[in-house]
Amino acid sequence: MKFTKMHGIGNDYIYVNCFSENVNLDQETIKKLSDRHFGIGGDGVILICPSEVADAKMQMFNADGSEGQMCGNGIRCVGKYVYEHGIAHQKKIKIETLAGIKELNLHVNEFDEVESIEVQMGEPKLEKENIPVLSETPQVINMPLDINGHTYYITCVSMGNPHCVIYVKDVASLDLDKIGTLFENNPIFPERINTEFVEMVGKNEFKMRVWERGSGETLACGTGACASVVASYYNHYLNQDEEITVHLLGGDLFITYQSNGQVVMRGSATEVFTGDVNLAKTR
């Protein structure tokens, strides 16, 4: 199988062009391909497939082999790949995902290379059934949750996939390996959860670390950054229609929660290398 390794500010996936590759990857194969010691290594696998309703379809899998609905960093890489590899050589493209069709605006340099991508991420949902999260209130905004005897205040947002946002004083000091899985597998989240830990550092900017369901801590999460900006609006940390700088371990994303209810994300995408893998040796 031919593959391309790409990342969006350190959130790295193994990309497969299913316009030319005929693959059927099971959960164990995806886990082995994603392994950073014995496989190619990555936060998961993303398939770039033909679509009947868009320029291409993105099918994404986490490092544990589970399928995810959406990946903000991943879709920027799909946009770059689709443009630079001639699948849809235009600066405005549409990508089909399990979270709906997303529109991408590509910023291209004089060498016809995609330097950054703006993604229309759609409208966030805060209703508890759309996360889903078990709650006595219709929405979960600044709700206390006990984790190992410590009370955290959580705000839950869906960006097509579920997120739980928590505000902390010092995001760098958190032991995410210890507490991340306790959030991910907490029984109030029937489909598990992606968890964002946010430290406000100035007007219209914050630091963020993320624990992704099925992958653990990653260097960045696009949908998580969007969810955190939305949560920050509802917790009165920032205003709509202002671009927010989100500092992640892998780099910065730029998010705007518009007053029309839509979220726009802007960031880079990088192709690292291409190669071939013998799938028979991964099983």
N, C-alpha and C positions, 0 to 999 in steps of 0.2 A: 504494500500500500504506500503510495506517495503521500507525503504530508508536508505541511508548512508550520513552523513554530512562530507564533506571533504573541505580542503582549500589548496591553493598554496600561501604561504606567505600572508595569510589573505584575499585573494580573494576567498570567500567561496560560495559553491554551494550545492544544494540538489541533490544527485546522486541516480538514480533508475536503478537497474539491470533488463533490459528488456529481458534478456535471461530467467528470471524466473518470472517476473512480467508482466502482460498484462494490460497496462494502455493506456488511451487516454485522455491526459490532455488538456483542453481548456485554453484560455488566462486568463480568470478570476481565474481559479483554480491555475494557476502558480503564478499569482499576490498574491493570498491569502497564498499559501505555502511559498512564499518568504518574506512575511511580518514579520518583526522582533518583533512585539508586539503580533500579533494574529495568526501567523503561525509558521512554523519551523524556518524561518529566513534564508536569504542568498541573494547573489547577483543574484540568479536565480536558474534554474533547469537544470540539465544535465542528459540526458537519455543515458545509455550504451546499445546499441542495436546490434543484429546480423548483419553481413555484408557479402555480397557475394564477396567482393573484398579485404577485410582486416580482421584482427583478431577481430575487433569490429568496430562499428560505433558510433560516438559521435554526439548527437543532443542536442544543447544548446539553452536555452531560458533566456533572460534577466529578471530582476525583474518586468518589466512592462508587461511581457508575450510575447514580440516580440522575434522572432527567430533570433539568430546571426549565422554568418558563421563559426566563429572560436574563440577559447579562449585558449591562451597559458598556463595559470595557470590551466585551466580546463582539458586540454588534459594530463598534467602531472599526475593529480589525476586519470584520466581514466586509464592511463598506470599502476599506482600503483594498482588500484582496479583490473584490468584485470589480473595482475600477481598474486597478493596475494589471489584472490578469485578463481583461477584455470581456468579462461576463456581461457587464453593463457599463460601457465607457462613457458615463455622463456624470455631471456634478451633482445632480439630484437623483437619488435612488430610493427605492422602497424595499424593505426587508420584512418578510413574513416571520413572525415568532409565535410561540404559544400565548404570548401576552398581546397579540394583535400585530397589525402592520405598522412598522416604524419608518418614518421619513428621515432621510439623512441628507445633509448638505455638506459636500466635500470641498475643502479648501486645498487647492492644487497649486504647486509651485511651477516655476518656469521649465523644470525638467519633467513635467507631467507626473510628478509624484505627489501623493496625498500627504499633506503635512498635518492637518487636523480635521476633525469631523464634528459637526454639530448634529445632534440627534434630537428629534421631537419625541420625547419619552412618554407623552400622553398625560392623562389626568390621574393623579393619585387617588386612592380610595382609603378611607379611614373607618368605614363601617366594620364592625367586628367580624361579621360573617364573610367579608371579603378578604380578611387577612390570611386565614382565620385565627381568631383568638377567643378563648372563653372568658367572658366578662359579663358583669351585671349591668354595665352601661353600654349604650349603642356604639360609642367610640372609646378607645383607650388612649387618653391623653394625660400624661403625668400620673399614672396609676401606680401605687406601691406594689412591689413584688418581692417576696422573700426568697433569697437564694443563699442557702447555707448559713442562715442566721443573720444575713445582712440585707437591709431593705434598699432596693433600687427603685427608681421611679421611671417607668417605661412609657413610651409613646409608640403606637403601632401604626404602620403605614404599608399599604400595598402599592408597589410599582409594577404590578403584574406578577410579582413574587413577594413573599412576606418579609417584613422588616420590623425590628424592635429597636428603638433608639433610646439611649441612656446618656445623661449628661454627667461628666466627672470633672474633678479639679485638675487631675494630672493623668492624661491618657497614656503617657509613656511608662508609668509605673505599674500598670495593670498586668496581672498574670493571666493572660487570655487562655493559655493552655489549661489552666485550672478552672476558670469560670465560664469559658466560651461554651463548652459542651453542656454545662448545666442550664444555660439559657436555651440552646438549640433543642434539647430534648425535654424541656419542661412540659408537664402535662397540659398546661393552659394553651399550648400551641399544637393542635392536632396534626399539622403537617410539618412540624419542626419550624425553625425560624432562623433568619439571618439577623445577626445582632451587631449594631453600630454603637461604638463608644465615642462620645463627642466631647471635646474640650474647646469652649469658646475662647478665642485668643485676640479678638479685636472686632471692630465694626466690619460686618460682612465677610468674616473669615473664621474658620475653625479647623482644628486638627481632628482627625478621625482614624480609629482602628476598627477593623471589621473581622467578625467571626462568621464565616459562611457555612451554611448547612451543607454537609457532605464534603467539605473541603478543608475546614479548619480556618485558621487565620490566613488571610491573603494580603498581598501588598496593596490592593485597591479593590474597590467594588463600585461600579458606576451606579447601579440601581440603589445601592446603599447610600451613596453620596446624595442622590436625589431625594430619597426618603428622609435623610437627615435634615436637608434643607427645608422640606415640607414640615417635618416635626418641629424644627426651630421656629418656623413661622407661627405654628399653633401654640408654641410655648413662649411666644413674644420676644424672641431673641433677634428677629430680623423682619424686614418688610418684603412684600412682593415686588416684582418688576425691578429688582436690583440683583446684579450678578454677584454670586457668592463664591469665594475661593475656598475650596476644600483641600486641605493638606493631608495627603495620605502617605503611607510609608513609601510607596513607589513613585510619588509625584503629585501634581496638582490637577484637580478638575474644576471646571467653572460651571456653576449651576444657577439657573434663573427659574424661580417659581412665579409664573406670570399671573396677573390678576384675572385672566380668562380661565384660570384653572389648570393650564398646561405647564409641564416642566420641560425645560430645554437644558441639555447637557452638551458641553464642549470640551474636547480633549484630543490627545494624540493617539496614534496607533503605530506600531513598529513591527516590521517583518524581520525576524532574526535569522532563520536558516530554513532550508528545505532538505528533505531526505527521503529515504525509503526504509520501511520496516517490514520484516517478515512476520506476518501475523501468526503463522503456525508456531513460531517460537515463543509467542506471548501466552499461549493457551496451556 
